[in-house]
Amino acid sequence: MKRIAILASGTGTNAERIVRYFQEKGTAEVAWIIASRASAGVIERAARLHVPCKVITPDGFASGEAFRFLKENEIDFIVLAGFLSRVPDEIVHAYPQKIVNIHPSLLPKFGGKGMYGMHVHEAVLAAGETESGITIQYVSEKYDEGAFILQAKCPVLSDDTPDTLAARVHELEYRYYPEVIEKLILGLSETKKQTVYDWLI
Ligand code: GRF
């Protein structure tokens, strides 16, 4: 069975959904969660979910510690779920089309430097957008510029706050990310971009 490592820096709600999905389906195994900081909420979630968790700081990524750890633990596939550090080139090169990221906007809009977490949703509202969504993409050397795998859309409502929009976007993430990962791992998916129109609430 393919072994997944999830890399996360935050609370890890996506990580939890992915772990539960594969615990239930048994089509792959989340072998490790790697947290990029010791205070990340994802660490407590990992313990609750009985998934081994290791803290590797951004310095540890830069120095090669993370690369060695992934290799030593025979990781086949890497999932970024709210991971705020840079994935070093040696990891990107060692895992061609085997690293995926999720971004809470319809890239290329609202991507790039500084566009993470609530900053994304605040910027979407400030720009007066009428729709937002998620982008699941491969990770390339340039942040947020990897090929798209799937985009799903939801509306932006006139009375949205960053929190209500974030919640709607999170629902899309929970719905699509585990399934897309599974399809890629099982080799079922075409790599070309698809766009899915959806609205969950
Ligand atoms: C998600 O919105 C994801 O798109 C972005 O970071 C957020 C992580 O949320 N990359 P969580 O830690 O999974 O709750």
Boltz pocket constraint, residues with backbone or C-beta under 6 A from the ligand:
constraints:
  - pocket:
      binder: B
      contacts: [[A, 8], [A, 10], [A, 11], [A, 12], [A, 13], [A, 14], [A, 15], [A, 80], [A, 81], [A, 82], [A, 83], [A, 102], [A, 103], [A, 104], [A, 117], [A, 170], [A, 173]]
      max_distance: 6.0
